[in-house]
Amino acid sequence: MNIINCLEWRYATKKFDPSKTLSNLQIETLKKAFNLTATSFGLQPIKMIVIQNKELQEKFVEHCYFQGQVASASHLLVLCIENDTTSKDINNYFDFEKEVRGVDESTIANFRAQLLAMYNNKTIEDKQLSAKHQAYIALGNLMTVCALEKIDCCPLEGFVPAKIDELLNLTAQNLTSVLLLPVGFRASDDLMSTMKKVRKPLNETVIEIS
C-alpha cells in the first residue's frame, strides 16, 4: 500500500484489542521515529515514555476522562517536554555535535553564541510553549509511521497533565506531560474502523499559488 492508502486506513482508534501486543521491532521503530523527529535547532527538548504495564495503564483512565484506550492499548506513549532549556543543554548539544560530526569549535562558535543569547532572553513560558509545539511535530511523525507500519493509534490531549506527572514522577525529572498516544491493534468490534473519513474537499483546504 502507498502512503496515501495507509493514511486512509488510519483512524483514531476508539477500542483496542487488549489481547494483541506490538512486537519489540515495532516498538523500536516507533522509538527511533520519535528520536529522528525534527526539532528546533536540533535541541530535542522532548522525551517519550513507553509504557507496557496494564496495572499502570489502568491508573491513567480516571485522569484521561475515562478514555479506555489508554488501558486497552498494547503500549501507551507519553510525550513530554523538558521544563526548561538551559545554557548547559545548549552547550551539551554543540559539544555533542563536535563529537558526532568532527567539526572544530571555530565552525560552530558563532551559532553557539547566538543560540545561547537567544535562549537567555526567552522566558520559561516561551521555552515551554516552543517545546510543546515540537511535541506535536513528534506526534504527527509517530502517527504517520504507525499508519505505514499498520499500527493503530489514538492521539489524546484530553487528560489532566498534573495527575499524569504525579503518576510518573515527572517533576523530579524536569518533565511535563503534554500528549498521549495509545498504540496497538484495533478491536474487531470498533465501529469507528468501518466508518468513512469525513474530510473537506482538497480545494477547500489547500491553496495553490503559481
GUZA-225896 format. One record per residue (C-alpha): x, y, z; residue in one letter. Coordinates in Angstrom, 1 decimal. Layout:
N
+--------+--------+--------+---------+
:      X :      Y :      Z : residuo :
+--------+--------+--------+---------+
:      X :      Y :      Z :       A :
...
+--------+--------+--------+---------+
This chain:
210
+--------+--------+--------+---------+
:      X :      Y :      Z : residuo :
+--------+--------+--------+---------+
:    0.0 :    0.0 :    0.0 :       M :
:    1.3 :    3.5 :   -0.8 :       N :
:    1.4 :    6.2 :    1.9 :       I :
:   -2.0 :    7.7 :    1.0 :       I :
:   -3.7 :    4.3 :    1.2 :       N :
:   -2.0 :    3.9 :    4.6 :       C :
:   -3.3 :    7.3 :    5.8 :       L :
:   -6.8 :    6.5 :    4.6 :       E :
:   -6.6 :    3.2 :    6.6 :       W :
:   -5.6 :    5.1 :    9.8 :       R :
:   -8.2 :    6.4 :   12.1 :       Y :
:   -8.4 :    7.5 :   15.8 :       A :
:   -8.9 :    4.1 :   17.3 :       T :
:  -11.6 :    4.1 :   19.9 :       K :
:  -11.3 :    0.5 :   21.0 :       K :
:   -8.1 :   -1.6 :   21.1 :       F :
:   -7.8 :   -5.4 :   21.2 :       D :
:   -6.1 :   -6.0 :   24.6 :       P :
:   -5.1 :   -9.5 :   23.6 :       S :
:   -2.7 :   -8.2 :   20.9 :       K :
:    0.7 :   -6.8 :   21.6 :       T :
:    3.1 :   -4.9 :   19.4 :       L :
:    6.4 :   -6.6 :   18.7 :       S :
:    9.7 :   -5.5 :   20.0 :       N :
:   10.7 :   -4.5 :   16.5 :       L :
:    7.6 :   -2.3 :   16.1 :       Q :
:    8.3 :   -0.6 :   19.4 :       I :
:   11.9 :    0.0 :   18.4 :       E :
:   10.7 :    1.5 :   15.1 :       T :
:    8.4 :    4.0 :   17.0 :       L :
:   11.3 :    4.9 :   19.4 :       K :
:   13.6 :    5.6 :   16.5 :       K :
:   11.0 :    7.5 :   14.6 :       A :
:   10.5 :    9.7 :   17.7 :       F :
:   14.2 :   10.3 :   18.1 :       N :
:   14.5 :   11.2 :   14.4 :       L :
:   11.8 :   13.8 :   14.5 :       T :
:   12.9 :   17.3 :   13.6 :       A :
:   13.2 :   19.8 :   16.4 :       T :
:   14.1 :   23.5 :   16.6 :       S :
:   17.9 :   23.8 :   16.2 :       F :
:   18.1 :   20.0 :   16.9 :       G :
:   17.9 :   20.6 :   20.7 :       L :
:   15.3 :   17.9 :   21.3 :       Q :
:   13.5 :   19.4 :   24.3 :       P :
:   11.1 :   16.5 :   24.3 :       I :
:   11.1 :   13.0 :   25.6 :       K :
:    8.9 :    9.9 :   25.2 :       M :
:    7.9 :    7.5 :   27.9 :       I :
:    6.9 :    4.0 :   26.6 :       V :
:    4.6 :    2.1 :   29.0 :       I :
:    3.7 :   -1.6 :   28.8 :       Q :
:    2.2 :   -2.2 :   32.2 :       N :
:   -1.5 :   -2.9 :   32.4 :       K :
:   -1.7 :   -2.0 :   36.1 :       E :
:   -0.1 :    1.4 :   35.4 :       L :
:   -2.2 :    1.9 :   32.3 :       Q :
:   -5.4 :    1.3 :   34.2 :       E :
:   -4.4 :    4.1 :   36.6 :       K :
:   -4.4 :    6.5 :   33.6 :       F :
:   -8.0 :    6.0 :   32.8 :       V :
:   -9.5 :    8.2 :   35.5 :       E :
:   -7.1 :   11.0 :   34.7 :       H :
:   -8.0 :   10.8 :   30.9 :       C :
:  -11.7 :   11.4 :   31.4 :       Y :
:  -12.2 :    7.7 :   31.3 :       F :
:  -11.0 :    7.1 :   27.8 :       Q :
:  -10.4 :    3.4 :   27.9 :       G :
:   -7.9 :    3.3 :   25.0 :       Q :
:   -5.0 :    4.1 :   27.5 :       V :
:   -5.7 :    0.9 :   29.3 :       A :
:   -6.6 :   -1.5 :   26.4 :       S :
:   -3.8 :   -0.4 :   24.1 :       A :
:   -0.7 :   -2.6 :   23.7 :       S :
:    1.5 :    0.3 :   24.8 :       H :
:    1.0 :    3.8 :   26.0 :       L :
:    3.3 :    6.5 :   24.7 :       L :
:    3.6 :    9.7 :   26.8 :       V :
:    5.1 :   12.7 :   25.1 :       L :
:    6.8 :   15.1 :   27.5 :       C :
:    8.6 :   18.4 :   27.3 :       I :
:   11.6 :   19.5 :   29.4 :       E :
:   10.5 :   22.2 :   31.8 :       N :
:   13.5 :   24.4 :   30.8 :       D :
:   16.2 :   24.6 :   28.1 :       T :
:   19.3 :   25.9 :   29.8 :       T :
:   22.7 :   27.1 :   28.7 :       S :
:   24.0 :   23.8 :   29.8 :       K :
:   21.6 :   22.0 :   27.5 :       D :
:   22.7 :   24.1 :   24.6 :       I :
:   26.4 :   23.7 :   25.3 :       N :
:   25.9 :   20.0 :   25.6 :       N :
:   24.3 :   19.9 :   22.2 :       Y :
:   27.1 :   21.7 :   20.5 :       F :
:   29.8 :   19.6 :   22.2 :       D :
:   28.0 :   16.5 :   21.1 :       F :
:   27.8 :   17.9 :   17.5 :       E :
:   31.5 :   18.4 :   17.5 :       K :
:   31.9 :   14.8 :   18.6 :       E :
:   29.5 :   13.3 :   16.1 :       V :
:   30.5 :   15.5 :   13.1 :       R :
:   34.1 :   16.0 :   13.9 :       G :
:   33.8 :   19.8 :   13.4 :       V :
:   36.1 :   22.4 :   15.1 :       D :
:   34.8 :   24.9 :   17.6 :       E :
:   35.6 :   27.7 :   15.2 :       S :
:   33.0 :   26.3 :   12.8 :       T :
:   30.1 :   26.5 :   15.3 :       I :
:   31.3 :   29.2 :   17.8 :       A :
:   29.1 :   32.0 :   16.3 :       N :
:   26.0 :   29.8 :   16.2 :       F :
:   26.6 :   28.6 :   19.7 :       R :
:   26.8 :   32.2 :   20.9 :       A :
:   23.7 :   33.2 :   19.0 :       Q :
:   21.7 :   30.3 :   20.4 :       L :
:   22.9 :   30.9 :   24.0 :       L :
:   21.9 :   34.6 :   23.7 :       A :
:   18.5 :   33.8 :   22.1 :       M :
:   17.5 :   31.3 :   24.8 :       Y :
:   18.8 :   33.5 :   27.6 :       N :
:   16.3 :   36.1 :   26.5 :       N :
:   13.4 :   33.7 :   26.4 :       K :
:   11.0 :   33.3 :   29.4 :       T :
:   10.4 :   29.8 :   30.8 :       I :
:    6.9 :   30.1 :   29.4 :       E :
:    8.2 :   30.8 :   25.9 :       D :
:   10.6 :   27.9 :   26.0 :       K :
:    7.9 :   25.5 :   27.2 :       Q :
:    5.5 :   26.7 :   24.5 :       L :
:    8.2 :   26.1 :   21.9 :       S :
:    8.9 :   22.6 :   23.2 :       A :
:    5.1 :   21.8 :   23.2 :       K :
:    4.9 :   22.7 :   19.6 :       H :
:    7.7 :   20.4 :   18.8 :       Q :
:    6.0 :   17.6 :   20.7 :       A :
:    3.1 :   18.0 :   18.3 :       Y :
:    5.5 :   17.5 :   15.4 :       I :
:    6.7 :   14.3 :   17.0 :       A :
:    3.1 :   13.2 :   17.5 :       L :
:    2.4 :   13.7 :   13.8 :       G :
:    5.5 :   11.9 :   12.8 :       N :
:    4.6 :    8.9 :   15.1 :       L :
:    1.1 :    8.7 :   13.7 :       M :
:    2.3 :    8.6 :   10.1 :       T :
:    4.8 :    5.9 :   11.0 :       V :
:    2.1 :    4.0 :   12.7 :       C :
:    0.0 :    4.1 :    9.6 :       A :
:    2.8 :    2.9 :    7.4 :       L :
:    3.5 :    0.0 :    9.9 :       E :
:   -0.2 :   -0.9 :   10.3 :       K :
:   -0.1 :    0.0 :   14.0 :       I :
:   -3.3 :    1.6 :   15.3 :       D :
:   -3.2 :    4.6 :   17.5 :       C :
:   -5.3 :    7.4 :   19.0 :       C :
:   -3.8 :   10.8 :   19.8 :       P :
:   -5.1 :   12.2 :   23.1 :       L :
:   -4.9 :   15.7 :   24.6 :       E :
:   -7.8 :   15.0 :   26.9 :       G :
:   -6.1 :   14.3 :   30.2 :       F :
:   -5.0 :   16.0 :   33.4 :       V :
:   -1.3 :   16.7 :   33.0 :       P :
:   -0.7 :   17.3 :   36.7 :       A :
:   -2.1 :   13.9 :   37.6 :       K :
:   -0.1 :   12.1 :   34.9 :       I :
:    3.0 :   14.0 :   36.0 :       D :
:    2.4 :   12.8 :   39.6 :       E :
:    1.7 :    9.3 :   38.5 :       L :
:    5.0 :    9.1 :   36.6 :       L :
:    7.0 :   11.3 :   39.0 :       N :
:    7.9 :   13.6 :   36.1 :       L :
:    8.5 :   16.8 :   38.0 :       T :
:   11.6 :   15.2 :   39.6 :       A :
:   12.8 :   14.5 :   36.1 :       Q :
:   12.3 :   18.1 :   34.9 :       N :
:    9.5 :   17.0 :   32.6 :       L :
:    5.8 :   17.8 :   31.9 :       T :
:    3.4 :   15.5 :   30.0 :       S :
:    1.7 :   17.1 :   27.0 :       V :
:    0.3 :   14.4 :   24.8 :       L :
:   -0.6 :   10.7 :   25.0 :       L :
:   -0.6 :    8.1 :   22.2 :       L :
:   -2.0 :    4.7 :   22.9 :       P :
:   -0.8 :    2.2 :   20.3 :       V :
:   -1.8 :   -1.3 :   19.4 :       G :
:   -4.3 :   -3.1 :   17.2 :       F :
:   -8.0 :   -2.1 :   16.7 :       R :
:  -10.7 :   -4.3 :   18.2 :       A :
:  -12.8 :   -6.2 :   15.6 :       S :
:  -15.9 :   -4.6 :   17.1 :       D :
:  -14.7 :   -1.0 :   17.0 :       D :
:  -17.5 :    0.7 :   15.0 :       L :
:  -15.3 :    3.6 :   14.0 :       M :
:  -13.0 :    1.3 :   12.0 :       S :
:  -15.6 :    0.9 :    9.2 :       T :
:  -16.8 :    4.4 :    9.0 :       M :
:  -15.8 :    6.6 :    6.1 :       K :
:  -13.4 :    9.5 :    6.8 :       K :
:  -15.1 :   12.9 :    6.9 :       V :
:  -12.7 :   15.4 :    5.2 :       R :
:  -13.3 :   18.6 :    3.3 :       K :
:  -12.5 :   18.6 :   -0.5 :       P :
:   -8.9 :   19.4 :   -1.3 :       L :
:   -9.9 :   22.7 :   -2.9 :       N :
:  -11.3 :   23.9 :    0.4 :       E :
:   -8.2 :   23.0 :    2.5 :       T :
:   -5.3 :   23.6 :    0.0 :       V :
:   -4.4 :   26.9 :   -1.5 :       I :
:   -2.2 :   26.8 :   -4.6 :       E :
:   -0.2 :   29.7 :   -5.9 :       I :
:    1.5 :   29.5 :   -9.2 :       S :
+--------+--------+--------+---------+
